[in-house]
Amino acid sequence: ACGPFKTVLGPGSDADHSLHLHLDLAPRRNGGTFCQ
């Protein structure tokens, strides 16, 4: 999932995402990606 998405959060990343995935296509301010 980290390839096409700029932000990926899922179980194990934090308490807010313990039961679902967060996939975001919006560009990040620093131009990088965040994948956990």
C-alpha positions in Angstrom: 0.0 0.0 0.0 3.0 2.3 0.5 3.7 2.7 -3.2 0.7 4.6 -4.5 -0.3 6.3 -1.2 1.6 9.1 0.6 0.4 8.2 4.1 -0.5 4.8 5.3 -1.5 4.1 8.9 -2.8 0.8 10.3 -3.0 -1.5 13.3 0.2 -1.1 15.3 0.8 2.5 14.2 -1.3 4.2 16.9 -4.4 3.7 19.0 -6.6 5.7 16.6 -5.9 3.3 13.8 -6.0 0.0 15.7 -9.1 -1.3 13.9 -8.8 0.2 10.4 -6.4 1.5 7.7 -5.8 5.1 6.8 -4.7 5.6 3.2 -4.0 9.1 1.9 -3.2 10.3 -1.6 -2.5 13.9 -0.7 1.1 15.0 -1.0 3.0 15.5 2.2 4.6 18.9 3.0 8.1 17.4 2.9 7.4 15.5 -0.4 8.0 12.1 1.3 5.9 9.3 2.5 4.8 8.0 5.9 4.1 4.3 6.1 3.4 2.4 9.3 
